Amino acid sequence: MPPLAWHNLELPPKKMKVTNTGYTLILSAKWHQERPYISDGPLIGNYVFSQLHFHWGKNDAEGSEHTIDGVRYPLEMHMVCFKANYLTQEAALKEKDGIVVLVYMFKSGKNPAFQLLVDNIMSIQKAHTSLKMDPLPLSYFVKKFERDYFLYWGSVTTTVCLHYILWFISREPVGVSAEQVDELRSMLDANDEPLQGNFREVQPLNGRHVFHACPSGSKYATLLALP
C-alpha cells in the first residue's frame, strides 16, 4: 500500500481543552482553518482529527485495550478520526467507513508531553468538567507513522448500537512514567469514585484478519522498543 499520509499535524489550534467525561480523559481542539487529517494508505478519502482519549487500569500490569503477544500495557491512547465527507463524528459513526482509530501503546519511560495533560488533571477531577489548555500542535502529542503498523476491521458497541471501525496500531510505543498513569487514576467517575480502569476485555477474532501493513525489516519484537 502507499504510505499513510499526515496533514496539518504541526498546525497550532485556535483552542485546546482537556475533559473528564466520567469515563476517560479526552483532548480536543479547534483550528482556525483546516484541521489535521490523514489520507492514503488503505484509506479512500480524508479522515479528519476528532479527539484523543486514553485507557488505563488499576495498576501498571493492565490498562491497554489491545494486547500484543498476550501482554497488556499500562496505558493506551486512541486518536479518533472521521471521514470528512460525513462532516461530523456523530454522522460518521453511522457509516461502515466513517471512523478510523490510531492506537499508541505506552511503556515505562519519560514523557514531557503527557505531563502537560497530567498537570491539568487536578482541575478536572470531577466527571463532566473541562479545562482550556494553551494550544499546542497535535504533533506534540502524536507521532506520525507512515508504514510498519497493524491494521484490522473491528467494531465498538455502545449503549445504542454497533459501530464499525478501522483500527491502526503503531508498532512504536510511547514512554510514560508510573507516576503519570497514577494521576489518571485520581480522576473521578460520575459516581465520584476513582477511575481505576476503563479498558474493555479482549474480544475473540471471530474470523477477522490482522494485517501487518508495509512492514519494516525489524524483527526485534511485535512491539518495538522505546525510541
trRosetta pair geometry for C-beta under 8 A, 3 or more apart (Angstrom, degrees):
i j d omega theta_ij theta_ji phi_ij phi_ji
1 41 5.6 49 140 -161 131 48
1 42 5.7 -43 -136 -65 155 69
1 213 6.0 -27 35 -161 130 107
1 214 6.1 -93 56 -47 87 103
2 5 7.8 -9 129 -33 111 100
2 40 4.9 -81 100 -176 118 112
2 41 6.4 -111 82 -71 72 28
3 40 6.4 28 86 122 52 134
3 41 6.6 -39 148 -73 26 77
3 146 3.9 9 -172 170 112 110
3 147 5.7 -61 -117 -54 87 88
3 214 6.9 84 -99 -112 61 173
4 38 6.1 -9 177 -170 99 116
4 39 8.0 150 -166 78 58 32
4 40 6.0 166 -133 88 29 91
4 41 3.6 11 -86 -51 74 129
4 43 7.7 75 -127 3 82 114
4 145 6.8 39 56 102 133 63
4 146 4.9 -159 53 -139 77 49
4 147 7.4 -174 13 -57 89 40
4 149 7.4 2 -11 19 142 141
4 168 7.4 79 -99 -140 158 153
5 38 6.6 148 81 -161 55 61
5 39 4.8 -25 66 68 110 79
5 40 4.1 74 0 23 105 125
5 41 7.3 -155 3 -18 64 85
5 146 7.3 43 -77 -126 37 102
6 9 5.1 4 156 -31 118 128
6 36 7.4 -7 -175 -170 85 101
6 38 5.6 -24 -101 -104 59 81
6 144 4.7 -109 -2 -119 158 119
6 146 7.5 -105 -9 -81 100 88
7 34 7.8 -42 133 132 116 127
7 36 6.5 164 90 -153 61 55
7 37 5.2 -10 60 61 110 75
7 38 7.2 178 17 -88 82 30
7 39 6.9 25 -11 7 121 105
7 46 7.8 -37 34 -141 140 116
8 11 4.2 -26 -168 3 83 130
8 31 7.6 27 165 -134 135 164
8 34 5.8 -144 -73 107 158 98
8 35 6.6 143 101 136 148 26
8 36 4.3 -149 92 -96 95 57
8 37 6.7 44 37 14 115 68
9 36 5.1 77 -87 -132 50 128
9 137 6.6 79 144 167 55 106
9 138 5.1 -98 -156 76 68 104
9 139 4.4 95 139 -64 99 93
9 142 6.8 -113 -152 80 119 112
9 144 6.5 -141 -6 -64 173 108
10 137 4.9 1 -156 -162 36 155
10 138 8.0 -95 -64 49 22 73
10 139 4.9 -1 -85 -6 63 143
11 31 6.4 40 121 -138 121 130
11 33 7.8 -93 -176 60 146 94
11 34 7.7 66 61 81 177 77
11 36 6.6 -174 42 -65 107 84
11 137 6.2 132 60 -123 26 100
11 138 7.9 12 54 12 69 96
12 135 5.5 94 178 127 92 112
12 136 6.9 -67 -129 -152 84 18
12 137 5.2 -70 -82 -64 55 78
13 16 5.3 112 73 -60 133 93
13 29 3.8 -72 -122 172 173 124
13 30 6.0 115 -176 70 111 35
13 31 4.9 -87 -126 -84 72 68
13 32 7.9 163 -162 -12 41 69
13 135 4.6 -138 71 -155 80 120
13 136 7.7 5 26 56 95 30
13 137 7.5 151 -12 -102 74 38
13 138 7.7 79 -36 -43 109 84
14 29 7.8 139 47 175 60 86
14 30 5.1 -47 58 100 104 87
14 31 5.8 132 -4 -144 90 19
14 32 4.9 124 -62 -57 112 71
14 135 6.6 -161 105 -91 10 161
15 29 6.3 173 91 -153 56 62
15 30 4.6 19 47 42 99 100
15 132 6.7 -66 -163 -138 95 106
15 135 6.2 -111 -126 -77 10 117
16 27 7.1 -1 -173 -173 98 89
16 28 7.4 173 -150 92 55 42
16 29 4.3 -14 -102 -103 76 99
16 30 8.0 -151 -67 23 45 60
16 132 7.1 105 78 -163 53 64
16 133 4.6 -55 102 67 102 99
16 134 7.3 -3 54 96 120 24
16 135 4.4 143 -6 -108 112 64
16 136 6.5 -28 -10 25 172 66
17 27 7.7 175 90 -148 39 50
17 28 5.9 -14 61 63 82 84
17 29 7.5 162 17 -84 60 52
17 130 5.1 27 165 178 129 111
17 131 6.2 166 -155 82 85 37
17 132 5.0 -50 -95 -101 93 47
17 133 6.1 165 -105 6 31 83
18 25 6.3 -9 -172 -173 104 95
18 26 7.0 156 -157 81 53 49
18 27 5.6 -23 -101 -97 75 69
18 117 6.0 142 -102 -141 145 83
18 120 5.2 120 43 103 145 142
18 121 7.9 -75 130 -80 147 55
18 124 6.1 -138 109 -2 99 158
18 130 6.8 168 86 -152 43 66
18 131 5.5 -9 56 57 88 90
18 133 6.0 67 -15 -37 94 121
19 25 7.3 153 76 -157 47 48
19 26 4.6 -15 58 59 99 100
19 28 6.9 7 1 10 117 111
19 124 6.8 -161 -146 -156 24 148
19 128 7.9 -6 -175 -141 98 29
19 129 7.3 179 -148 93 62 37
19 130 4.3 -21 -99 -99 83 91
19 131 8.0 178 -79 19 45 60
20 25 6.3 -24 -98 -101 61 67
20 124 4.2 163 -15 151 111 104
20 125 7.1 -17 -35 126 169 6
20 126 6.8 143 81 88 142 35
20 127 5.7 -119 126 -118 104 36
20 128 7.0 -58 91 -4 80 20
20 129 5.4 14 43 52 107 78
20 130 7.6 -156 21 -75 64 47
20 187 5.3 -167 -129 -159 125 124
20 188 7.5 53 164 55 145 62
21 24 5.6 8 40 50 116 66
21 25 7.8 -164 7 -86 85 18
21 26 5.9 60 -34 -10 114 117
21 53 7.9 -13 3 -127 134 132
21 127 7.1 -11 126 -157 25 82
21 128 7.0 42 -148 -80 33 54
22 127 3.2 48 -89 -148 90 123
22 128 5.9 5 -38 -35 109 78
22 188 7.8 -28 -123 113 64 62
22 189 5.0 74 -173 -160 72 58
22 190 4.1 39 -160 -50 138 83
23 189 6.9 58 -78 -128 44 96
23 195 7.5 140 -154 -128 19 125
23 198 5.6 126 175 -139 69 135
24 53 4.6 57 131 -177 138 116
24 54 5.9 169 -168 59 104 61
24 55 6.9 -41 -115 -79 122 57
24 195 7.8 155 -90 -169 33 148
24 198 5.4 -171 -78 120 84 161
25 53 6.5 160 81 -146 49 70
25 54 5.2 1 55 33 97 113
25 117 6.8 99 153 174 141 124
25 121 7.4 -47 -107 -105 138 97
25 124 7.8 112 -123 99 92 135
25 184 6.3 -101 -14 -130 134 99
25 187 6.7 -163 -65 -51 100 165
26 51 5.2 -6 -168 175 105 134
26 52 7.0 147 -158 79 54 51
26 53 4.7 -26 -98 -90 71 98
27 51 6.5 156 75 -166 50 77
27 52 4.3 -4 53 57 104 104
27 53 7.4 -174 18 -74 68 48
27 117 6.6 -75 -73 -105 122 122
27 133 8.0 -20 -138 15 95 147
27 141 6.8 -140 97 -143 165 176
28 50 7.6 -39 -122 153 97 53
28 51 4.6 -34 -88 -108 87 101
28 52 7.8 -166 -67 27 48 66
29 49 7.8 2 55 116 102 128
29 135 6.7 106 -140 -132 118 94
29 138 7.3 -142 33 -71 150 94
31 34 6.8 -38 109 88 142 26
31 35 5.0 167 21 -94 135 62
31 36 7.7 149 -51 -13 148 68
34 37 7.5 -70 166 -3 102 113
35 48 4.8 70 84 -165 125 112
35 49 5.4 -141 158 44 113 91
36 48 7.2 126 86 -157 47 65
36 49 4.4 33 74 -13 95 132
36 138 5.1 -61 -18 24 163 151
37 46 4.7 31 153 178 142 105
37 47 5.9 158 -163 78 88 40
37 48 4.3 -44 -94 -97 105 57
37 49 6.5 -127 -81 -16 49 73
37 81 6.9 121 -138 -153 63 127
37 84 6.6 3 -128 -59 149 119
38 41 7.6 -8 160 17 110 125
38 43 6.8 123 119 -2 91 164
38 46 7.4 153 76 -157 35 62
38 47 5.2 -20 60 62 85 99
38 81 6.0 -21 26 -145 106 178
38 100 7.4 -93 68 81 128 142
38 102 7.6 114 -23 -50 161 135
39 43 5.8 -133 -153 88 41 130
39 45 7.1 -117 -125 122 94 28
39 46 4.9 -38 -79 -103 110 68
39 47 7.1 165 -77 16 55 74
40 43 6.3 34 58 51 15 97
41 146 7.8 -153 -72 -164 107 57
41 168 7.9 21 148 -104 161 135
41 213 7.0 46 -160 164 104 150
42 151 6.4 115 -1 -165 149 153
42 166 7.3 -151 94 -175 125 144
42 213 7.0 -97 -33 -117 114 145
43 46 7.8 80 140 -101 133 21
43 47 6.1 -101 -146 -14 147 116
43 100 7.0 -53 -96 -48 117 155
43 166 7.9 164 -91 92 83 157
44 97 7.2 -20 55 -178 103 148
45 83 5.5 42 106 -151 137 102
45 84 6.5 -152 165 36 106 92
45 85 6.0 -53 -156 -19 150 113
45 97 8.0 99 35 138 129 124
46 83 7.4 117 81 -153 47 57
46 84 4.5 13 83 -4 98 131
47 81 3.9 81 146 135 104 121
47 82 6.3 179 -156 87 80 12
47 83 5.6 -42 -100 -87 75 48
47 84 6.9 -138 -95 -26 22 78
47 100 5.2 1 -164 28 166 120
48 81 6.0 170 78 -158 25 89
48 82 6.3 -27 56 61 78 68
48 84 5.1 90 -22 -84 109 86
49 79 7.0 -51 -131 -179 91 100
49 80 7.9 96 -161 83 53 54
49 81 5.6 -45 -94 -102 37 88
49 138 6.4 -104 -116 -98 167 160
50 80 4.5 -52 62 103 115 97
50 81 6.0 173 -1 -107 90 29
50 82 5.5 62 -51 -5 127 100
50 89 4.7 75 -125 -75 144 131
51 79 8.0 -164 102 -147 35 47
51 80 5.4 6 57 47 71 111
52 77 6.1 -6 -170 -174 104 105
52 78 6.9 159 -154 83 53 50
52 79 5.3 -20 -100 -100 82 67
52 80 7.5 -175 -86 13 30 77
52 141 6.3 -87 -40 130 173 142
52 142 7.2 -148 -88 -63 133 111
53 77 7.5 164 86 -152 30 61
53 78 5.5 -13 61 58 77 99
53 80 7.3 16 12 -13 99 115
54 75 6.1 -21 -165 -165 111 99
54 76 7.0 148 -156 78 60 48
54 77 5.5 -27 -99 -101 76 67
54 78 7.5 -173 -81 18 28 77
54 184 6.7 -97 108 -128 140 147
55 63 6.2 146 124 168 73 67
55 64 6.5 96 93 -131 111 30
55 65 5.0 30 93 -35 168 98
55 75 7.2 149 77 -156 53 49
55 76 4.6 -11 56 58 102 99
55 78 7.3 54 -13 -16 103 108
55 198 5.5 -127 -134 90 70 86
55 199 4.4 95 171 -88 118 84
55 200 8.0 -62 -142 5 145 69
56 63 4.0 -17 -149 -146 47 113
56 74 6.5 12 -139 162 90 65
56 75 5.1 -13 -92 -102 95 74
56 76 7.7 -178 -69 22 52 67
56 181 5.7 170 -140 -161 139 99
56 184 5.2 94 26 102 157 144
56 185 6.9 -110 113 -63 133 83
56 197 6.6 -117 105 -119 58 52
56 198 6.7 39 46 34 60 87
56 199 7.0 -163 57 -37 9 105
57 60 7.8 166 67 -85 103 13
57 61 7.3 -79 87 72 143 55
57 62 3.4 67 -43 99 178 91
57 63 3.7 -114 0 -68 88 65
57 72 7.4 46 -19 146 146 136
57 74 7.0 -112 36 -145 94 53
57 196 7.4 5 173 150 43 67
57 197 4.3 20 -136 -114 52 106
57 199 5.9 -41 -69 13 87 123
58 62 7.0 20 35 63 68 117
58 185 7.0 98 -132 -126 46 131
58 196 4.2 18 -98 170 90 104
58 197 5.0 -51 -36 -44 77 111
59 62 6.4 64 63 29 71 87
59 74 7.9 -83 132 -120 43 96
60 63 7.2 -28 -136 -12 35 132
60 74 4.1 -27 -143 -94 70 124
60 108 7.5 44 -171 -73 139 104
60 178 5.7 -52 -67 -117 141 95
60 181 6.5 113 -94 77 87 155
61 72 6.8 67 152 76 52 109
61 74 7.7 28 -16 -84 16 79
62 72 4.8 10 -124 116 52 148
62 74 7.5 60 73 -111 26 47
62 197 6.9 3 111 -124 118 126
62 199 6.9 -152 159 44 93 142
63 72 6.4 137 38 158 58 108
63 73 6.4 -74 71 101 101 51
63 74 4.6 44 30 -172 150 32
63 75 5.3 -36 138 -69 139 37
63 76 6.6 166 128 -5 83 85
63 181 7.2 -42 -114 -158 163 133
63 197 7.1 -124 -103 -128 60 84
63 199 5.8 146 -174 -32 26 140
64 67 6.9 135 95 -82 113 47
64 72 5.0 -178 46 -163 94 72
64 73 4.1 54 -31 49 134 80
64 74 7.3 36 -32 43 87 15
64 75 6.9 31 -71 92 78 12
64 76 3.9 104 -130 -46 75 118
64 105 5.9 9 -114 -125 144 91
64 106 7.8 -176 -77 35 107 76
64 199 6.5 74 99 -123 14 148
65 76 5.4 -119 14 67 79 158
65 199 4.8 -159 -80 -153 67 95
65 200 5.5 34 -136 43 104 82
65 202 7.8 143 170 -83 55 64
66 76 6.6 136 26 -122 85 151
66 103 6.3 62 0 170 140 155
66 105 7.3 -93 71 -78 109 108
66 169 6.4 -107 108 -112 177 138
66 202 7.5 85 -135 -107 35 97
67 70 5.5 3 155 -142 130 15
67 71 5.9 150 -165 60 85 31
67 72 5.4 -51 -103 -71 89 65
67 202 5.6 -34 2 -81 113 142
68 71 5.5 -32 67 57 72 93
68 73 7.5 26 16 -31 109 110
68 105 6.7 -39 -18 -71 133 165
68 222 5.2 -176 180 101 104 125
68 223 4.6 51 148 -33 164 119
69 221 7.6 -79 -10 -178 149 97
69 222 5.2 163 -35 20 109 141
69 223 7.7 -121 9 2 107 96
72 199 7.9 118 -153 125 126 166
73 76 6.4 112 72 -63 107 84
73 105 4.6 100 27 -168 163 102
73 106 5.8 153 146 62 124 57
73 107 6.3 -74 -144 -79 121 60
73 173 7.4 -163 -131 -131 157 127
74 106 6.1 -74 70 92 83 104
74 107 7.9 113 24 -121 98 26
74 108 7.5 74 9 -64 136 73
74 176 6.8 -141 83 84 118 124
74 178 7.5 -103 -147 -108 169 64
74 181 5.1 -47 151 -105 122 166
75 105 7.8 130 86 -167 59 46
75 106 3.8 -7 72 45 101 137
75 176 5.4 -11 37 53 142 165
75 181 5.4 -139 -53 -106 120 112
75 184 7.6 126 -108 9 117 159
76 103 6.4 -15 -175 -163 106 96
76 104 7.0 157 -160 80 57 51
76 105 5.9 -25 -108 -106 80 56
76 106 6.8 -143 -75 8 33 90
76 199 7.2 88 28 -107 123 117
77 103 7.3 148 79 -156 55 46
77 104 4.4 -8 57 58 104 104
77 106 6.9 84 -16 -41 97 107
77 174 7.1 0 13 34 130 147
78 101 5.0 -22 -161 -168 105 114
78 102 7.3 137 -160 69 50 47
78 103 6.0 -16 -102 -100 68 69
79 101 6.9 146 70 -162 49 57
79 102 4.2 -16 58 59 107 101
79 103 7.9 -145 23 -62 76 27
79 104 7.5 55 -14 -9 102 106
79 142 5.8 59 -82 -112 146 136
80 89 7.1 46 138 -129 122 133
80 99 6.7 -26 -162 -160 91 105
80 100 7.9 154 -154 84 46 46
80 101 5.5 -19 -100 -106 64 83
81 99 7.3 145 80 -155 49 56
81 100 5.1 -14 65 64 99 90
81 101 7.6 176 23 -87 71 34
81 102 7.1 40 -3 -9 112 101
82 86 6.2 -88 157 66 110 119
82 88 7.3 -4 101 135 157 26
82 89 4.5 -168 -33 -105 151 64
82 92 3.6 158 -163 40 118 169
82 93 7.7 -54 -115 -44 126 64
82 98 5.7 -7 -152 165 90 80
82 99 5.5 -29 -103 -98 76 67
82 100 7.9 175 -88 22 29 67
83 86 5.1 74 79 5 91 106
83 92 5.4 158 36 -127 81 119
83 95 7.1 -67 36 81 133 142
83 97 6.2 52 -48 122 150 84
83 98 5.3 -106 16 -138 109 45
83 99 7.6 -93 -11 -56 82 32
84 87 7.6 47 176 -72 46 35
86 91 4.4 -173 171 106 99 106
86 92 4.0 139 85 -77 150 76
86 95 6.0 -137 -86 5 143 141
86 98 5.4 11 -9 -131 164 102
87 91 5.9 30 60 43 87 147
88 91 4.7 92 60 9 88 100
88 92 6.8 -153 94 -6 45 90
89 92 5.5 -59 -144 40 33 114
89 93 6.3 46 155 -34 67 99
89 99 7.3 61 -152 -97 82 105
90 93 6.0 -46 -155 19 28 115
90 94 7.8 24 149 -17 55 100
91 94 6.2 -58 -170 26 39 111
91 95 7.5 26 143 -14 67 109
91 98 7.4 -156 112 -141 59 138
92 95 5.7 -65 -158 34 45 110
92 98 3.1 159 178 -178 72 111
92 99 5.5 122 132 -58 111 76
93 98 5.9 -125 -51 102 17 144
93 99 6.1 32 -96 -39 58 130
93 163 5.0 -47 -166 -124 86 132
94 98 6.8 78 52 -28 46 161
94 163 8.0 -64 -75 -116 26 92
95 98 3.6 116 62 -47 99 110
95 164 7.9 -84 115 54 43 110
96 164 4.7 15 -144 52 60 154
97 164 7.6 -22 -57 101 31 124
97 166 7.6 19 -140 -22 61 123
98 163 7.9 -77 64 -166 117 101
98 164 7.6 106 32 71 85 89
99 163 6.5 24 28 158 143 118
99 164 7.4 153 46 92 96 57
99 165 5.0 -45 97 -112 108 81
99 166 7.4 170 98 25 56 72
100 165 6.9 134 -116 -169 28 74
100 166 4.6 -31 -110 71 85 97
100 167 7.5 172 -161 -82 66 22
100 168 6.5 32 174 -8 109 107
101 165 5.5 11 0 178 109 127
101 166 7.6 166 23 81 65 49
101 167 5.5 -19 66 -112 95 68
101 168 7.1 -171 92 30 46 73
102 142 7.7 66 99 -152 136 124
102 168 4.7 -20 -111 71 69 111
102 170 7.0 49 177 -35 91 99
103 167 6.2 15 -17 -171 123 97
103 168 6.5 177 16 87 78 53
103 169 4.4 -23 66 -108 118 69
103 170 6.6 -156 86 12 59 76
104 142 7.5 -155 -36 -130 146 71
104 143 7.5 111 -112 38 136 93
104 170 5.3 6 -100 38 69 129
104 173 7.3 119 -179 -142 76 44
104 174 5.2 34 162 -9 122 122
105 169 7.7 36 -27 -168 101 98
105 170 7.5 -150 13 72 77 88
105 173 4.7 -56 88 -115 90 92
105 174 7.2 165 87 23 41 77
105 223 6.1 -44 60 -136 150 141
106 111 7.8 -38 -142 -45 113 155
106 173 6.4 133 -119 -175 17 97
106 174 5.0 -41 -103 75 72 88
106 175 7.1 37 -157 153 80 8
106 176 4.1 13 -180 5 128 127
106 181 7.7 161 109 -77 142 116
107 173 4.4 53 -6 140 108 150
107 174 7.4 153 22 71 70 36
107 175 6.4 -44 73 -106 74 50
107 176 7.3 138 67 30 27 79
107 223 8.0 149 -54 139 125 132
107 226 5.6 -131 71 -61 128 108
108 175 7.3 -8 129 -149 24 75
108 176 7.1 -71 -112 71 29 60
108 177 7.1 56 -154 -120 67 39
108 178 6.8 2 -121 -46 100 84
109 174 7.8 -146 60 145 126 42
109 175 2.5 -86 91 -135 118 109
109 176 6.5 48 55 17 72 30
109 177 7.2 -101 84 -67 27 61
109 226 5.0 143 -69 -129 154 162
110 175 5.2 10 52 134 37 144
110 177 6.5 24 -104 -52 46 102
111 114 3.9 26 124 20 124 115
111 115 6.6 162 102 -25 70 81
111 174 6.5 58 -103 159 132 95
111 175 4.7 -178 -55 93 92 84
111 176 5.0 -20 5 -93 141 55
111 177 7.0 -150 25 -10 89 78
111 180 6.6 -44 59 -17 111 176
112 115 5.3 -49 -154 23 38 121
112 116 7.6 50 150 -27 62 89
113 116 6.0 -41 -171 13 40 113
113 117 8.0 31 140 -7 61 96
113 140 5.2 171 -131 157 121 81
113 141 5.4 178 159 -96 129 56
114 117 5.7 -50 -166 34 51 110
114 118 6.3 52 140 -22 74 106
114 141 7.7 104 -76 -131 61 85
114 174 7.8 122 -46 146 128 123
114 176 5.8 -26 66 -112 171 93
114 180 5.6 61 120 -176 121 147
115 118 5.1 -53 -144 39 40 117
115 119 6.2 50 154 -30 69 99
115 180 6.5 -91 -87 -107 65 120
116 119 5.9 -46 -150 25 28 115
116 120 7.4 18 153 -11 56 105
116 133 7.2 81 157 -157 107 134
116 136 7.3 21 144 -4 168 155
116 140 7.9 3 24 142 154 129
117 120 6.1 -68 -164 36 36 106
117 121 7.2 55 143 -50 67 91
118 121 5.6 -31 -159 -9 42 119
118 180 5.1 -95 -75 -142 148 81
118 183 4.6 82 -149 76 99 161
118 184 7.8 -74 -108 -50 84 73
119 122 8.0 -47 173 14 37 99
120 123 5.5 -58 -172 39 65 113
120 124 6.4 28 141 3 88 110
120 131 5.2 -169 -173 83 118 143
120 133 6.3 -67 -68 -87 156 104
121 124 6.2 -79 -147 53 37 87
121 125 7.1 75 155 -76 70 63
121 183 5.0 135 45 159 161 108
121 184 7.0 -118 -119 -89 147 43
121 186 6.6 94 141 71 128 108
121 187 6.2 -96 -164 -67 105 96
122 125 6.3 -3 -158 -48 35 103
122 186 8.0 -11 -89 111 62 135
123 129 7.6 -145 136 134 64 127
123 131 4.7 71 109 -80 127 150
124 129 4.6 -173 -140 96 72 103
124 130 6.5 29 -112 -108 124 17
124 131 5.3 -119 -52 -10 109 111
124 187 7.1 -7 109 -123 82 107
125 129 7.4 14 51 47 44 144
125 186 6.8 -58 -124 133 96 89
125 187 6.1 -161 -143 -127 46 52
125 188 5.6 47 158 3 75 103
126 129 4.9 78 74 -16 86 130
126 188 5.6 -19 -115 60 40 123
126 192 7.5 -20 -127 -105 82 79
127 188 5.8 -97 -32 103 81 82
127 189 5.7 34 -70 177 128 27
127 190 4.6 -117 103 -82 174 51
127 192 7.7 -109 1 -71 108 49
128 190 7.4 56 -19 -102 106 84
133 136 7.4 -50 128 2 118 97
136 140 4.4 -34 149 19 123 156
136 141 7.5 108 100 -25 120 96
137 140 5.5 122 71 -17 71 94
138 141 6.1 -68 -166 45 51 97
138 142 5.3 -10 156 27 89 118
139 142 6.4 -77 -114 63 29 76
139 143 7.9 69 -159 -98 65 39
139 144 7.6 -21 -122 -30 91 96
143 170 7.4 101 79 -150 98 160
143 172 6.8 -77 99 93 139 128
143 174 7.1 171 7 -88 122 104
145 148 6.7 -103 -174 70 114 83
145 149 5.4 117 121 -63 134 120
145 168 7.9 178 74 156 116 119
145 170 4.8 157 -9 -121 152 99
145 171 7.4 145 -143 27 153 76
145 172 6.5 173 -86 23 125 112
146 214 7.7 -56 123 95 66 156
147 213 7.1 -138 -155 118 55 82
147 214 3.6 -99 -146 120 93 129
147 215 7.7 -146 161 -54 98 5
147 216 6.6 113 116 -58 112 85
148 171 5.3 -72 145 19 95 136
148 212 7.9 -8 -146 180 45 88
148 213 7.6 -112 -47 85 7 67
148 214 6.0 -76 -37 101 47 84
148 215 5.8 77 -110 -140 69 36
148 216 4.2 1 -92 -18 133 99
148 218 7.6 44 -144 37 139 109
149 168 5.4 16 147 -173 141 89
149 169 6.0 161 -176 73 86 47
149 170 5.6 -42 -117 -102 105 39
149 171 6.1 -139 -102 -18 48 85
149 212 7.9 173 90 -155 27 52
149 213 5.4 -14 65 55 75 106
149 214 7.5 23 23 53 73 94
150 167 7.9 -11 110 116 87 96
150 168 7.4 144 78 -163 52 41
150 169 4.1 -13 59 55 103 108
150 171 7.2 113 -18 -66 87 82
150 210 5.8 -3 -172 178 111 103
150 211 6.9 150 -158 79 57 48
150 212 5.9 -33 -99 -100 69 58
150 213 7.2 156 -114 8 15 86
151 166 7.3 -4 -165 180 89 92
151 167 7.0 163 -148 87 41 62
151 168 5.8 -5 -100 -106 78 64
151 169 7.6 -152 -62 20 37 77
151 210 7.3 145 70 -164 41 57
151 211 4.6 -28 64 66 95 101
151 212 7.8 165 19 -91 84 12
151 213 4.8 51 -9 -30 128 123
152 166 7.8 -179 93 -153 31 56
152 167 5.5 -9 61 57 74 105
152 208 5.8 77 -174 155 118 119
152 209 6.6 -166 -122 94 97 47
152 210 4.5 -44 -64 -106 128 64
152 211 6.6 157 -73 14 67 75
153 164 6.9 -14 -171 -168 98 98
153 165 7.7 151 -159 82 53 44
153 166 5.9 -33 -103 -103 65 67
153 167 7.6 164 -105 16 14 83
153 208 6.3 -142 68 -143 79 115
154 164 7.9 155 93 -156 33 54
154 165 5.5 -26 76 70 78 92
154 166 7.9 133 27 -110 69 20
154 167 5.2 16 19 -14 117 124
154 203 7.7 134 -150 55 115 138
154 208 6.9 51 -87 -152 69 167
155 162 5.3 6 174 -178 135 98
155 163 6.1 154 -161 78 78 45
155 164 5.4 -43 -101 -103 88 43
155 165 6.0 143 -111 17 29 86
156 162 7.6 159 81 -157 37 55
156 163 5.0 -15 60 59 85 102
156 165 5.7 42 -9 -13 97 135
157 161 7.6 -108 -145 138 66 26
157 162 5.1 -28 -101 -102 78 72
157 163 7.6 177 -87 17 28 72
158 161 6.5 9 55 48 90 43
158 162 8.0 179 22 -87 67 25
158 163 6.7 38 -6 -11 104 113
170 173 7.8 156 105 -75 103 31
171 216 7.8 -141 61 20 157 115
171 218 8.0 145 138 78 146 125
171 222 7.5 -133 -136 155 95 50
171 223 6.2 -173 -163 -131 62 46
171 224 5.0 71 141 -11 94 103
172 224 5.2 -23 -100 55 58 127
172 227 6.5 24 -166 -43 119 103
173 223 5.8 52 -45 173 109 115
173 224 6.8 -160 2 70 81 71
173 225 7.8 -75 34 169 109 17
173 226 5.8 -63 78 -87 102 69
174 226 7.9 68 -159 -125 10 92
175 226 5.5 62 -69 -141 94 136
176 180 5.2 -120 -173 76 87 132
176 181 5.9 85 140 -49 124 97
177 180 4.6 100 57 0 80 101
177 181 7.4 -152 93 -1 45 82
178 181 6.0 -56 -152 39 34 107
178 182 6.2 42 149 -28 66 108
179 182 5.4 -53 -149 32 31 119
179 183 7.0 42 151 -28 61 96
180 183 5.9 -45 -161 19 35 114
180 184 7.7 37 144 -18 59 96
181 184 5.7 -46 -166 24 45 115
181 185 7.1 43 142 -18 68 101
182 185 5.6 -53 -158 31 42 114
182 186 7.2 47 146 -27 65 99
183 186 5.7 -50 -161 21 40 116
184 187 6.1 -34 -173 3 46 113
184 195 6.9 -78 153 90 74 115
185 194 5.9 35 164 169 72 115
185 195 6.3 -143 -137 82 39 68
185 196 5.6 44 -147 -112 100 51
186 194 6.4 -50 -130 -134 26 107
187 194 7.2 105 71 -153 41 61
187 195 4.5 -12 83 20 93 125
188 192 5.1 -7 -177 -142 133 42
188 193 6.5 132 -153 61 78 24
188 194 6.3 -56 -100 -93 60 37
188 195 6.6 -176 -121 -25 8 87
189 192 7.3 -83 67 -11 59 12
189 193 5.3 -15 40 60 106 81
189 194 7.6 33 -4 110 88 11
189 195 5.3 126 -53 -81 87 82
193 196 7.9 -56 143 -8 98 99
195 198 6.2 -11 -176 -40 105 114
200 203 7.9 2 130 -40 117 94
203 206 7.3 -33 147 -7 105 114
205 208 5.1 -139 -178 48 74 82
205 210 7.8 -93 -127 -23 111 100
212 215 4.8 30 139 -72 114 112
218 224 6.3 27 126 -104 148 111
220 224 6.1 72 64 -128 128 67
220 225 6.4 -70 139 -16 151 96
221 224 6.7 158 60 -97 86 29
221 225 7.5 96 29 -47 118 70
